[in-house]
Amino acid sequence: MAKRDMFKYDFKMGNKIVHSGITNDLDRRESELEQKWPGAHIVRVGRRTTEEAAREWEKGKRMA
C-alpha cells in the first residue's frame, strides 16, 4: 500500500490563490513561499494523500 505522506495546498493572499502545489512538509513550504509572497498563507486541500494522487491533482490544477 502506498504511503499517504503528501499534502495538496493552495497558497493564498487574501482570497486570491497565488500558487498551488504539493509537498510533504507544509511548514517548510509555507516558509519558502512567504519569501516571494509576504503575508500570504497556506491552505491545506483535503487530507494527506499518496504522491501519485497528489501529482494527478497538481497536473489538473495546471490545466484548469
PDBQT receptor file of N, H, CA, C and O in Angstrom, charges set to zero:
ATOM      1  N   MET A   1       0.841  -1.183   0.000  1.00  0.00    +0.000 N 
ATOM      2  CA  MET A   1       0.000   0.000   0.000  1.00  0.00    +0.000 C 
ATOM      3  C   MET A   1       0.890   1.253   0.000  1.00  0.00    +0.000 C 
ATOM      4  O   MET A   1       1.865   1.333   0.748  1.00  0.00    +0.000 OA
ATOM      5  N   ALA A   2       0.544   2.212  -0.839  1.00  0.00    +0.000 N 
ATOM      6  H   ALA A   2      -0.248   2.146  -1.447  1.00  0.00    +0.000 HD
ATOM      7  CA  ALA A   2       1.332   3.440  -0.959  1.00  0.00    +0.000 C 
ATOM      8  C   ALA A   2       1.165   4.318   0.285  1.00  0.00    +0.000 C 
ATOM      9  O   ALA A   2       0.094   4.374   0.890  1.00  0.00    +0.000 OA
ATOM     10  N   LYS A   3       2.248   4.996   0.643  1.00  0.00    +0.000 N 
ATOM     11  H   LYS A   3       3.117   4.951   0.151  1.00  0.00    +0.000 HD
ATOM     12  CA  LYS A   3       2.219   5.882   1.812  1.00  0.00    +0.000 C 
ATOM     13  C   LYS A   3       1.425   7.142   1.502  1.00  0.00    +0.000 C 
ATOM     14  O   LYS A   3       1.532   7.702   0.411  1.00  0.00    +0.000 OA
ATOM     15  N   ARG A   4       0.643   7.575   2.449  1.00  0.00    +0.000 N 
ATOM     16  H   ARG A   4       0.555   7.120   3.336  1.00  0.00    +0.000 HD
ATOM     17  CA  ARG A   4      -0.107   8.832   2.343  1.00  0.00    +0.000 C 
ATOM     18  C   ARG A   4       0.668   9.890   3.120  1.00  0.00    +0.000 C 
ATOM     19  O   ARG A   4       0.349  10.203   4.267  1.00  0.00    +0.000 OA
ATOM     20  N   ASP A   5       1.703  10.436   2.463  1.00  0.00    +0.000 N 
ATOM     21  H   ASP A   5       1.962  10.182   1.532  1.00  0.00    +0.000 HD
ATOM     22  CA  ASP A   5       2.565  11.391   3.155  1.00  0.00    +0.000 C 
ATOM     23  C   ASP A   5       2.687  12.721   2.412  1.00  0.00    +0.000 C 
ATOM     24  O   ASP A   5       3.571  13.524   2.711  1.00  0.00    +0.000 OA
ATOM     25  N   MET A   6       1.802  12.952   1.450  1.00  0.00    +0.000 N 
ATOM     26  H   MET A   6       1.083  12.300   1.208  1.00  0.00    +0.000 HD
ATOM     27  CA  MET A   6       1.846  14.197   0.681  1.00  0.00    +0.000 C 
ATOM     28  C   MET A   6       0.623  15.056   0.998  1.00  0.00    +0.000 C 
ATOM     29  O   MET A   6      -0.469  14.553   1.262  1.00  0.00    +0.000 OA
ATOM     30  N   PHE A   7       0.846  16.362   0.961  1.00  0.00    +0.000 N 
ATOM     31  H   PHE A   7       1.733  16.770   0.746  1.00  0.00    +0.000 HD
ATOM     32  CA  PHE A   7      -0.225  17.323   1.149  1.00  0.00    +0.000 C 
ATOM     33  C   PHE A   7      -0.444  18.094  -0.148  1.00  0.00    +0.000 C 
ATOM     34  O   PHE A   7       0.506  18.394  -0.871  1.00  0.00    +0.000 OA
ATOM     35  N   LYS A   8      -1.689  18.408  -0.432  1.00  0.00    +0.000 N 
ATOM     36  H   LYS A   8      -2.461  18.164   0.155  1.00  0.00    +0.000 HD
ATOM     37  CA  LYS A   8      -2.029  19.321  -1.525  1.00  0.00    +0.000 C 
ATOM     38  C   LYS A   8      -2.321  20.662  -0.847  1.00  0.00    +0.000 C 
ATOM     39  O   LYS A   8      -2.872  20.697   0.254  1.00  0.00    +0.000 OA
ATOM     40  N   TYR A   9      -1.953  21.756  -1.501  1.00  0.00    +0.000 N 
ATOM     41  H   TYR A   9      -1.506  21.727  -2.395  1.00  0.00    +0.000 HD
ATOM     42  CA  TYR A   9      -2.190  23.046  -0.867  1.00  0.00    +0.000 C 
ATOM     43  C   TYR A   9      -2.440  24.140  -1.894  1.00  0.00    +0.000 C 
ATOM     44  O   TYR A   9      -2.020  24.052  -3.048  1.00  0.00    +0.000 OA
ATOM     45  N   ASP A  10      -3.131  25.166  -1.438  1.00  0.00    +0.000 N 
ATOM     46  H   ASP A  10      -3.472  25.237  -0.500  1.00  0.00    +0.000 HD
ATOM     47  CA  ASP A  10      -3.243  26.436  -2.150  1.00  0.00    +0.000 C 
ATOM     48  C   ASP A  10      -2.530  27.462  -1.289  1.00  0.00    +0.000 C 
ATOM     49  O   ASP A  10      -2.650  27.436  -0.064  1.00  0.00    +0.000 OA
ATOM     50  N   PHE A  11      -1.799  28.350  -1.908  1.00  0.00    +0.000 N 
ATOM     51  H   PHE A  11      -1.702  28.371  -2.903  1.00  0.00    +0.000 HD
ATOM     52  CA  PHE A  11      -1.133  29.433  -1.194  1.00  0.00    +0.000 C 
ATOM     53  C   PHE A  11      -1.902  30.695  -1.540  1.00  0.00    +0.000 C 
ATOM     54  O   PHE A  11      -1.952  31.102  -2.700  1.00  0.00    +0.000 OA
ATOM     55  N   LYS A  12      -2.506  31.317  -0.524  1.00  0.00    +0.000 N 
ATOM     56  H   LYS A  12      -2.465  30.986   0.419  1.00  0.00    +0.000 HD
ATOM     57  CA  LYS A  12      -3.435  32.413  -0.755  1.00  0.00    +0.000 C 
ATOM     58  C   LYS A  12      -2.935  33.728  -0.179  1.00  0.00    +0.000 C 
ATOM     59  O   LYS A  12      -2.318  33.779   0.885  1.00  0.00    +0.000 OA
ATOM     60  N   MET A  13      -3.223  34.771  -0.913  1.00  0.00    +0.000 N 
ATOM     61  H   MET A  13      -3.725  34.729  -1.777  1.00  0.00    +0.000 HD
ATOM     62  CA  MET A  13      -3.009  36.132  -0.442  1.00  0.00    +0.000 C 
ATOM     63  C   MET A  13      -4.401  36.756  -0.416  1.00  0.00    +0.000 C 
ATOM     64  O   MET A  13      -4.984  37.056  -1.458  1.00  0.00    +0.000 OA
ATOM     65  N   GLY A  14      -4.916  36.943   0.786  1.00  0.00    +0.000 N 
ATOM     66  H   GLY A  14      -4.443  36.700   1.632  1.00  0.00    +0.000 HD
ATOM     67  CA  GLY A  14      -6.319  37.350   0.906  1.00  0.00    +0.000 C 
ATOM     68  C   GLY A  14      -7.182  36.200   0.411  1.00  0.00    +0.000 C 
ATOM     69  O   GLY A  14      -7.025  35.063   0.856  1.00  0.00    +0.000 OA
ATOM     70  N   ASN A  15      -8.097  36.496  -0.515  1.00  0.00    +0.000 N 
ATOM     71  H   ASN A  15      -8.224  37.419  -0.876  1.00  0.00    +0.000 HD
ATOM     72  CA  ASN A  15      -8.949  35.452  -1.083  1.00  0.00    +0.000 C 
ATOM     73  C   ASN A  15      -8.426  34.920  -2.408  1.00  0.00    +0.000 C 
ATOM     74  O   ASN A  15      -9.068  34.067  -3.021  1.00  0.00    +0.000 OA
ATOM     75  N   LYS A  16      -7.280  35.402  -2.860  1.00  0.00    +0.000 N 
ATOM     76  H   LYS A  16      -6.759  36.094  -2.361  1.00  0.00    +0.000 HD
ATOM     77  CA  LYS A  16      -6.743  35.013  -4.158  1.00  0.00    +0.000 C 
ATOM     78  C   LYS A  16      -5.697  33.912  -4.010  1.00  0.00    +0.000 C 
ATOM     79  O   LYS A  16      -4.775  34.027  -3.202  1.00  0.00    +0.000 OA
ATOM     80  N   ILE A  17      -5.845  32.846  -4.792  1.00  0.00    +0.000 N 
ATOM     81  H   ILE A  17      -6.594  32.752  -5.448  1.00  0.00    +0.000 HD
ATOM     82  CA  ILE A  17      -4.832  31.791  -4.825  1.00  0.00    +0.000 C 
ATOM     83  C   ILE A  17      -3.701  32.263  -5.725  1.00  0.00    +0.000 C 
ATOM     84  O   ILE A  17      -3.909  32.514  -6.912  1.00  0.00    +0.000 OA
ATOM     85  N   VAL A  18      -2.501  32.385  -5.160  1.00  0.00    +0.000 N 
ATOM     86  H   VAL A  18      -2.332  32.181  -4.195  1.00  0.00    +0.000 HD
ATOM     87  CA  VAL A  18      -1.344  32.829  -5.939  1.00  0.00    +0.000 C 
ATOM     88  C   VAL A  18      -0.464  31.656  -6.368  1.00  0.00    +0.000 C 
ATOM     89  O   VAL A  18       0.394  31.808  -7.237  1.00  0.00    +0.000 OA
ATOM     90  N   HIS A  19      -0.677  30.477  -5.755  1.00  0.00    +0.000 N 
ATOM     91  H   HIS A  19      -1.374  30.353  -5.049  1.00  0.00    +0.000 HD
ATOM     92  CA  HIS A  19       0.122  29.299  -6.098  1.00  0.00    +0.000 C 
ATOM     93  C   HIS A  19      -0.574  28.071  -5.527  1.00  0.00    +0.000 C 
ATOM     94  O   HIS A  19      -1.183  28.136  -4.459  1.00  0.00    +0.000 OA
ATOM     95  N   SER A  20      -0.484  26.958  -6.236  1.00  0.00    +0.000 N 
ATOM     96  H   SER A  20       0.010  26.904  -7.104  1.00  0.00    +0.000 HD
ATOM     97  CA  SER A  20      -0.981  25.670  -5.741  1.00  0.00    +0.000 C 
ATOM     98  C   SER A  20       0.115  24.647  -5.947  1.00  0.00    +0.000 C 
ATOM     99  O   SER A  20       0.925  24.765  -6.865  1.00  0.00    +0.000 OA
ATOM    100  N   GLY A  21       0.135  23.635  -5.083  1.00  0.00    +0.000 N 
ATOM    101  H   GLY A  21      -0.523  23.538  -4.337  1.00  0.00    +0.000 HD
ATOM    102  CA  GLY A  21       1.166  22.619  -5.250  1.00  0.00    +0.000 C 
ATOM    103  C   GLY A  21       0.999  21.472  -4.288  1.00  0.00    +0.000 C 
ATOM    104  O   GLY A  21      -0.036  21.314  -3.640  1.00  0.00    +0.000 OA
ATOM    105  N   ILE A  22       2.064  20.661  -4.213  1.00  0.00    +0.000 N 
ATOM    106  H   ILE A  22       2.904  20.789  -4.740  1.00  0.00    +0.000 HD
ATOM    107  CA  ILE A  22       2.094  19.516  -3.316  1.00  0.00    +0.000 C 
ATOM    108  C   ILE A  22       3.417  19.541  -2.554  1.00  0.00    +0.000 C 
ATOM    109  O   ILE A  22       4.420  20.064  -3.040  1.00  0.00    +0.000 OA
ATOM    110  N   THR A  23       3.399  18.968  -1.355  1.00  0.00    +0.000 N 
ATOM    111  H   THR A  23       2.584  18.544  -0.960  1.00  0.00    +0.000 HD
ATOM    112  CA  THR A  23       4.596  18.922  -0.526  1.00  0.00    +0.000 C 
ATOM    113  C   THR A  23       4.434  17.832   0.525  1.00  0.00    +0.000 C 
ATOM    114  O   THR A  23       3.324  17.374   0.796  1.00  0.00    +0.000 OA
ATOM    115  N   ASN A  24       5.540  17.430   1.106  1.00  0.00    +0.000 N 
ATOM    116  H   ASN A  24       6.441  17.802   0.886  1.00  0.00    +0.000 HD
ATOM    117  CA  ASN A  24       5.460  16.511   2.244  1.00  0.00    +0.000 C 
ATOM    118  C   ASN A  24       5.750  17.260   3.546  1.00  0.00    +0.000 C 
ATOM    119  O   ASN A  24       5.794  16.643   4.610  1.00  0.00    +0.000 OA
ATOM    120  N   ASP A  25       5.950  18.589   3.477  1.00  0.00    +0.000 N 
ATOM    121  H   ASP A  25       5.914  19.090   2.613  1.00  0.00    +0.000 HD
ATOM    122  CA  ASP A  25       6.248  19.407   4.654  1.00  0.00    +0.000 C 
ATOM    123  C   ASP A  25       5.605  20.790   4.478  1.00  0.00    +0.000 C 
ATOM    124  O   ASP A  25       6.200  21.689   3.883  1.00  0.00    +0.000 OA
ATOM    125  N   LEU A  26       4.395  20.944   4.998  1.00  0.00    +0.000 N 
ATOM    126  H   LEU A  26       3.912  20.214   5.481  1.00  0.00    +0.000 HD
ATOM    127  CA  LEU A  26       3.656  22.206   4.823  1.00  0.00    +0.000 C 
ATOM    128  C   LEU A  26       4.362  23.401   5.452  1.00  0.00    +0.000 C 
ATOM    129  O   LEU A  26       4.383  24.481   4.863  1.00  0.00    +0.000 OA
ATOM    130  N   ASP A  27       4.936  23.228   6.628  1.00  0.00    +0.000 N 
ATOM    131  H   ASP A  27       4.920  22.350   7.107  1.00  0.00    +0.000 HD
ATOM    132  CA  ASP A  27       5.597  24.348   7.305  1.00  0.00    +0.000 C 
ATOM    133  C   ASP A  27       6.797  24.857   6.510  1.00  0.00    +0.000 C 
ATOM    134  O   ASP A  27       6.973  26.063   6.335  1.00  0.00    +0.000 OA
ATOM    135  N   ARG A  28       7.612  23.931   6.036  1.00  0.00    +0.000 N 
ATOM    136  H   ARG A  28       7.470  22.951   6.178  1.00  0.00    +0.000 HD
ATOM    137  CA  ARG A  28       8.783  24.328   5.248  1.00  0.00    +0.000 C 
ATOM    138  C   ARG A  28       8.352  25.025   3.957  1.00  0.00    +0.000 C 
ATOM    139  O   ARG A  28       8.915  26.052   3.576  1.00  0.00    +0.000 OA
ATOM    140  N   ARG A  29       7.344  24.451   3.289  1.00  0.00    +0.000 N 
ATOM    141  H   ARG A  29       6.887  23.617   3.598  1.00  0.00    +0.000 HD
ATOM    142  CA  ARG A  29       6.901  25.031   2.021  1.00  0.00    +0.000 C 
ATOM    143  C   ARG A  29       6.294  26.411   2.232  1.00  0.00    +0.000 C 
ATOM    144  O   ARG A  29       6.512  27.307   1.416  1.00  0.00    +0.000 OA
ATOM    145  N   GLU A  30       5.543  26.600   3.299  1.00  0.00    +0.000 N 
ATOM    146  H   GLU A  30       5.366  25.872   3.962  1.00  0.00    +0.000 HD
ATOM    147  CA  GLU A  30       4.973  27.911   3.577  1.00  0.00    +0.000 C 
ATOM    148  C   GLU A  30       6.086  28.943   3.791  1.00  0.00    +0.000 C 
ATOM    149  O   GLU A  30       5.996  30.065   3.293  1.00  0.00    +0.000 OA
ATOM    150  N   SER A  31       7.123  28.568   4.524  1.00  0.00    +0.000 N 
ATOM    151  H   SER A  31       7.196  27.657   4.929  1.00  0.00    +0.000 HD
ATOM    152  CA  SER A  31       8.257  29.480   4.740  1.00  0.00    +0.000 C 
ATOM    153  C   SER A  31       8.922  29.854   3.423  1.00  0.00    +0.000 C 
ATOM    154  O   SER A  31       9.282  31.012   3.211  1.00  0.00    +0.000 OA
ATOM    155  N   GLU A  32       9.085  28.870   2.533  1.00  0.00    +0.000 N 
ATOM    156  H   GLU A  32       8.792  27.929   2.705  1.00  0.00    +0.000 HD
ATOM    157  CA  GLU A  32       9.695  29.147   1.230  1.00  0.00    +0.000 C 
ATOM    158  C   GLU A  32       8.839  30.107   0.410  1.00  0.00    +0.000 C 
ATOM    159  O   GLU A  32       9.354  31.053  -0.185  1.00  0.00    +0.000 OA
ATOM    160  N   LEU A  33       7.545  29.863   0.382  1.00  0.00    +0.000 N 
ATOM    161  H   LEU A  33       7.127  29.094   0.865  1.00  0.00    +0.000 HD
ATOM    162  CA  LEU A  33       6.655  30.691  -0.435  1.00  0.00    +0.000 C 
ATOM    163  C   LEU A  33       6.474  32.096   0.134  1.00  0.00    +0.000 C 
ATOM    164  O   LEU A  33       6.237  33.040  -0.620  1.00  0.00    +0.000 OA
ATOM    165  N   GLU A  34       6.583  32.244   1.449  1.00  0.00    +0.000 N 
ATOM    166  H   GLU A  34       6.775  31.477   2.061  1.00  0.00    +0.000 HD
ATOM    167  CA  GLU A  34       6.471  33.574   2.061  1.00  0.00    +0.000 C 
ATOM    168  C   GLU A  34       7.590  34.504   1.615  1.00  0.00    +0.000 C 
ATOM    169  O   GLU A  34       7.453  35.723   1.716  1.00  0.00    +0.000 OA
ATOM    170  N   GLN A  35       8.695  33.950   1.124  1.00  0.00    +0.000 N 
ATOM    171  H   GLN A  35       8.806  32.959   1.042  1.00  0.00    +0.000 HD
ATOM    172  CA  GLN A  35       9.782  34.790   0.603  1.00  0.00    +0.000 C 
ATOM    173  C   GLN A  35       9.309  35.561  -0.630  1.00  0.00    +0.000 C 
ATOM    174  O   GLN A  35       9.661  36.725  -0.819  1.00  0.00    +0.000 OA
ATOM    175  N   LYS A  36       8.508  34.897  -1.465  1.00  0.00    +0.000 N 
ATOM    176  H   LYS A  36       8.223  33.951  -1.312  1.00  0.00    +0.000 HD
ATOM    177  CA  LYS A  36       8.010  35.518  -2.695  1.00  0.00    +0.000 C 
ATOM    178  C   LYS A  36       6.736  36.321  -2.454  1.00  0.00    +0.000 C 
ATOM    179  O   LYS A  36       6.550  37.384  -3.045  1.00  0.00    +0.000 OA
ATOM    180  N   TRP A  37       5.859  35.816  -1.589  1.00  0.00    +0.000 N 
ATOM    181  H   TRP A  37       6.010  34.952  -1.109  1.00  0.00    +0.000 HD
ATOM    182  CA  TRP A  37       4.583  36.464  -1.311  1.00  0.00    +0.000 C 
ATOM    183  C   TRP A  37       4.438  36.706   0.190  1.00  0.00    +0.000 C 
ATOM    184  O   TRP A  37       3.715  35.967   0.858  1.00  0.00    +0.000 OA
ATOM    185  N   PRO A  38       5.109  37.725   0.737  1.00  0.00    +0.000 N 
ATOM    186  CA  PRO A  38       4.978  38.012   2.176  1.00  0.00    +0.000 C 
ATOM    187  C   PRO A  38       3.515  38.267   2.556  1.00  0.00    +0.000 C 
ATOM    188  O   PRO A  38       2.785  38.940   1.829  1.00  0.00    +0.000 OA
ATOM    189  N   GLY A  39       3.107  37.732   3.679  1.00  0.00    +0.000 N 
ATOM    190  H   GLY A  39       3.700  37.186   4.270  1.00  0.00    +0.000 HD
ATOM    191  CA  GLY A  39       1.754  37.950   4.169  1.00  0.00    +0.000 C 
ATOM    192  C   GLY A  39       0.747  36.940   3.659  1.00  0.00    +0.000 C 
ATOM    193  O   GLY A  39      -0.398  36.935   4.111  1.00  0.00    +0.000 OA
ATOM    194  N   ALA A  40       1.141  36.086   2.730  1.00  0.00    +0.000 N 
ATOM    195  H   ALA A  40       2.072  36.089   2.363  1.00  0.00    +0.000 HD
ATOM    196  CA  ALA A  40       0.239  35.053   2.235  1.00  0.00    +0.000 C 
ATOM    197  C   ALA A  40       0.334  33.822   3.152  1.00  0.00    +0.000 C 
ATOM    198  O   ALA A  40       1.202  33.752   4.022  1.00  0.00    +0.000 OA
ATOM    199  N   HIS A  41      -0.559  32.869   2.946  1.00  0.00    +0.000 N 
ATOM    200  H   HIS A  41      -1.264  32.926   2.239  1.00  0.00    +0.000 HD
ATOM    201  CA  HIS A  41      -0.576  31.697   3.827  1.00  0.00    +0.000 C 
ATOM    202  C   HIS A  41      -1.027  30.446   3.070  1.00  0.00    +0.000 C 
ATOM    203  O   HIS A  41      -1.707  30.533   2.048  1.00  0.00    +0.000 OA
ATOM    204  N   ILE A  42      -0.641  29.298   3.585  1.00  0.00    +0.000 N 
ATOM    205  H   ILE A  42      -0.089  29.227   4.415  1.00  0.00    +0.000 HD
ATOM    206  CA  ILE A  42      -1.025  28.006   3.004  1.00  0.00    +0.000 C 
ATOM    207  C   ILE A  42      -2.386  27.584   3.537  1.00  0.00    +0.000 C 
ATOM    208  O   ILE A  42      -2.698  27.740   4.717  1.00  0.00    +0.000 OA
ATOM    209  N   VAL A  43      -3.183  27.043   2.621  1.00  0.00    +0.000 N 
ATOM    210  H   VAL A  43      -2.930  26.917   1.662  1.00  0.00    +0.000 HD
ATOM    211  CA  VAL A  43      -4.448  26.407   2.976  1.00  0.00    +0.000 C 
ATOM    212  C   VAL A  43      -4.365  24.971   2.475  1.00  0.00    +0.000 C 
ATOM    213  O   VAL A  43      -4.271  24.725   1.273  1.00  0.00    +0.000 OA
ATOM    214  N   ARG A  44      -4.401  24.041   3.399  1.00  0.00    +0.000 N 
ATOM    215  H   ARG A  44      -4.477  24.241   4.376  1.00  0.00    +0.000 HD
ATOM    216  CA  ARG A  44      -4.328  22.626   3.031  1.00  0.00    +0.000 C 
ATOM    217  C   ARG A  44      -5.602  22.231   2.297  1.00  0.00    +0.000 C 
ATOM    218  O   ARG A  44      -6.699  22.628   2.690  1.00  0.00    +0.000 OA
ATOM    219  N   VAL A  45      -5.457  21.452   1.233  1.00  0.00    +0.000 N 
ATOM    220  H   VAL A  45      -4.566  21.130   0.914  1.00  0.00    +0.000 HD
ATOM    221  CA  VAL A  45      -6.596  20.987   0.449  1.00  0.00    +0.000 C 
ATOM    222  C   VAL A  45      -6.776  19.492   0.717  1.00  0.00    +0.000 C 
ATOM    223  O   VAL A  45      -5.940  18.681   0.319  1.00  0.00    +0.000 OA
ATOM    224  N   GLY A  46      -7.849  19.140   1.380  1.00  0.00    +0.000 N 
ATOM    225  H   GLY A  46      -8.528  19.800   1.702  1.00  0.00    +0.000 HD
ATOM    226  CA  GLY A  46      -8.129  17.736   1.644  1.00  0.00    +0.000 C 
ATOM    227  C   GLY A  46      -7.201  17.125   2.677  1.00  0.00    +0.000 C 
ATOM    228  O   GLY A  46      -6.557  17.825   3.459  1.00  0.00    +0.000 OA
ATOM    229  N   ARG A  47      -7.148  15.800   2.661  1.00  0.00    +0.000 N 
ATOM    230  H   ARG A  47      -7.670  15.231   2.026  1.00  0.00    +0.000 HD
ATOM    231  CA  ARG A  47      -6.340  15.030   3.609  1.00  0.00    +0.000 C 
ATOM    232  C   ARG A  47      -4.997  14.670   2.997  1.00  0.00    +0.000 C 
ATOM    233  O   ARG A  47      -4.757  14.907   1.813  1.00  0.00    +0.000 OA
ATOM    234  N   ARG A  48      -4.118  14.092   3.822  1.00  0.00    +0.000 N 
ATOM    235  H   ARG A  48      -4.313  13.900   4.784  1.00  0.00    +0.000 HD
ATOM    236  CA  ARG A  48      -2.856  13.551   3.290  1.00  0.00    +0.000 C 
ATOM    237  C   ARG A  48      -3.208  12.543   2.215  1.00  0.00    +0.000 C 
ATOM    238  O   ARG A  48      -4.240  11.876   2.289  1.00  0.00    +0.000 OA
ATOM    239  N   THR A  49      -2.348  12.437   1.218  1.00  0.00    +0.000 N 
ATOM    240  H   THR A  49      -1.510  12.979   1.158  1.00  0.00    +0.000 HD
ATOM    241  CA  THR A  49      -2.619  11.536   0.119  1.00  0.00    +0.000 C 
ATOM    242  C   THR A  49      -1.324  10.910  -0.382  1.00  0.00    +0.000 C 
ATOM    243  O   THR A  49      -0.238  11.244   0.092  1.00  0.00    +0.000 OA
ATOM    244  N   THR A  50      -1.446  10.018  -1.323  1.00  0.00    +0.000 N 
ATOM    245  H   THR A  50      -2.328   9.746  -1.708  1.00  0.00    +0.000 HD
ATOM    246  CA  THR A  50      -0.265   9.399  -1.914  1.00  0.00    +0.000 C 
ATOM    247  C   THR A  50       0.390  10.387  -2.871  1.00  0.00    +0.000 C 
ATOM    248  O   THR A  50      -0.251  11.322  -3.351  1.00  0.00    +0.000 OA
ATOM    249  N   GLU A  51       1.666  10.172  -3.140  1.00  0.00    +0.000 N 
ATOM    250  H   GLU A  51       2.187   9.412  -2.750  1.00  0.00    +0.000 HD
ATOM    251  CA  GLU A  51       2.372  11.050  -4.074  1.00  0.00    +0.000 C 
ATOM    252  C   GLU A  51       1.736  10.986  -5.461  1.00  0.00    +0.000 C 
ATOM    253  O   GLU A  51       1.605  12.009  -6.133  1.00  0.00    +0.000 OA
ATOM    254  N   GLU A  52       1.348   9.802  -5.883  1.00  0.00    +0.000 N 
ATOM    255  H   GLU A  52       1.455   8.971  -5.337  1.00  0.00    +0.000 HD
ATOM    256  CA  GLU A  52       0.728   9.643  -7.202  1.00  0.00    +0.000 C 
ATOM    257  C   GLU A  52      -0.565  10.458  -7.306  1.00  0.00    +0.000 C 
ATOM    258  O   GLU A  52      -0.773  11.171  -8.287  1.00  0.00    +0.000 OA
ATOM    259  N   ALA A  53      -1.425  10.352  -6.304  1.00  0.00    +0.000 N 
ATOM    260  H   ALA A  53      -1.257   9.773  -5.507  1.00  0.00    +0.000 HD
ATOM    261  CA  ALA A  53      -2.687  11.093  -6.315  1.00  0.00    +0.000 C 
ATOM    262  C   ALA A  53      -2.431  12.600  -6.238  1.00  0.00    +0.000 C 
ATOM    263  O   ALA A  53      -3.118  13.382  -6.894  1.00  0.00    +0.000 OA
ATOM    264  N   ALA A  54      -1.454  13.000  -5.446  1.00  0.00    +0.000 N 
ATOM    265  H   ALA A  54      -0.896  12.364  -4.913  1.00  0.00    +0.000 HD
ATOM    266  CA  ALA A  54      -1.129  14.423  -5.319  1.00  0.00    +0.000 C 
ATOM    267  C   ALA A  54      -0.637  14.981  -6.651  1.00  0.00    +0.000 C 
ATOM    268  O   ALA A  54      -1.012  16.088  -7.037  1.00  0.00    +0.000 OA
ATOM    269  N   ARG A  55       0.197  14.224  -7.353  1.00  0.00    +0.000 N 
ATOM    270  H   ARG A  55       0.501  13.324  -7.039  1.00  0.00    +0.000 HD
ATOM    271  CA  ARG A  55       0.709  14.682  -8.652  1.00  0.00    +0.000 C 
ATOM    272  C   ARG A  55      -0.414  14.791  -9.683  1.00  0.00    +0.000 C 
ATOM    273  O   ARG A  55      -0.405  15.707 -10.506  1.00  0.00    +0.000 OA
ATOM    274  N   GLU A  56      -1.369  13.880  -9.653  1.00  0.00    +0.000 N 
ATOM    275  H   GLU A  56      -1.376  13.136  -8.985  1.00  0.00    +0.000 HD
ATOM    276  CA  GLU A  56      -2.530  13.961 -10.558  1.00  0.00    +0.000 C 
ATOM    277  C   GLU A  56      -3.341  15.215 -10.266  1.00  0.00    +0.000 C 
ATOM    278  O   GLU A  56      -3.770  15.905 -11.191  1.00  0.00    +0.000 OA
ATOM    279  N   TRP A  57      -3.557  15.517  -8.978  1.00  0.00    +0.000 N 
ATOM    280  H   TRP A  57      -3.209  14.957  -8.227  1.00  0.00    +0.000 HD
ATOM    281  CA  TRP A  57      -4.289  16.730  -8.585  1.00  0.00    +0.000 C 
ATOM    282  C   TRP A  57      -3.552  17.960  -9.088  1.00  0.00    +0.000 C 
ATOM    283  O   TRP A  57      -4.161  18.873  -9.644  1.00  0.00    +0.000 OA
ATOM    284  N   GLU A  58      -2.224  17.980  -8.889  1.00  0.00    +0.000 N 
ATOM    285  H   GLU A  58      -1.729  17.238  -8.437  1.00  0.00    +0.000 HD
ATOM    286  CA  GLU A  58      -1.411  19.121  -9.300  1.00  0.00    +0.000 C 
ATOM    287  C   GLU A  58      -1.472  19.311 -10.815  1.00  0.00    +0.000 C 
ATOM    288  O   GLU A  58      -1.572  20.439 -11.299  1.00  0.00    +0.000 OA
ATOM    289  N   LYS A  59      -1.413  18.216 -11.555  1.00  0.00    +0.000 N 
ATOM    290  H   LYS A  59      -1.332  17.300 -11.162  1.00  0.00    +0.000 HD
ATOM    291  CA  LYS A  59      -1.484  18.297 -13.016  1.00  0.00    +0.000 C 
ATOM    292  C   LYS A  59      -2.829  18.883 -13.439  1.00  0.00    +0.000 C 
ATOM    293  O   LYS A  59      -2.886  19.700 -14.358  1.00  0.00    +0.000 OA
ATOM    294  N   GLY A  60      -3.899  18.478 -12.785  1.00  0.00    +0.000 N 
ATOM    295  H   GLY A  60      -3.853  17.815 -12.038  1.00  0.00    +0.000 HD
ATOM    296  CA  GLY A  60      -5.232  19.015 -13.079  1.00  0.00    +0.000 C 
ATOM    297  C   GLY A  60      -5.351  20.489 -12.780  1.00  0.00    +0.000 C 
ATOM    298  O   GLY A  60      -6.051  21.208 -13.493  1.00  0.00    +0.000 OA
ATOM    299  N   LYS A  61      -4.675  20.962 -11.730  1.00  0.00    +0.000 N 
ATOM    300  H   LYS A  61      -4.106  20.378 -11.151  1.00  0.00    +0.000 HD
ATOM    301  CA  LYS A  61      -4.697  22.388 -11.378  1.00  0.00    +0.000 C 
ATOM    302  C   LYS A  61      -4.019  23.211 -12.467  1.00  0.00    +0.000 C 
ATOM    303  O   LYS A  61      -4.472  24.311 -12.785  1.00  0.00    +0.000 OA
ATOM    304  N   ARG A  62      -2.930  22.685 -13.044  1.00  0.00    +0.000 N 
ATOM    305  H   ARG A  62      -2.562  21.792 -12.786  1.00  0.00    +0.000 HD
ATOM    306  CA  ARG A  62      -2.207  23.420 -14.086  1.00  0.00    +0.000 C 
ATOM    307  C   ARG A  62      -3.012  23.526 -15.361  1.00  0.00    +0.000 C 
ATOM    308  O   ARG A  62      -2.886  24.505 -16.096  1.00  0.00    +0.000 OA
ATOM    309  N   MET A  63      -3.841  22.526 -15.633  1.00  0.00    +0.000 N 
ATOM    310  H   MET A  63      -3.943  21.730 -15.035  1.00  0.00    +0.000 HD
ATOM    311  CA  MET A  63      -4.640  22.517 -16.861  1.00  0.00    +0.000 C 
ATOM    312  C   MET A  63      -5.856  23.414 -16.753  1.00  0.00    +0.000 C 
ATOM    313  O   MET A  63      -6.398  23.853 -17.767  1.00  0.00    +0.000 OA
ATOM    314  N   ALA A  64      -6.290  23.690 -15.534  1.00  0.00    +0.000 N 
ATOM    315  H   ALA A  64      -5.849  23.334 -14.710  1.00  0.00    +0.000 HD
ATOM    316  CA  ALA A  64      -7.507  24.497 -15.328  1.00  0.00    +0.000 C 
ATOM    317  C   ALA A  64      -7.285  25.950 -15.659  1.00  0.00    +0.000 C 
ATOM    318  O   ALA A  64      -8.205  26.758 -15.540  1.00  0.00    +0.000 OA
TER     319      ALA A  64
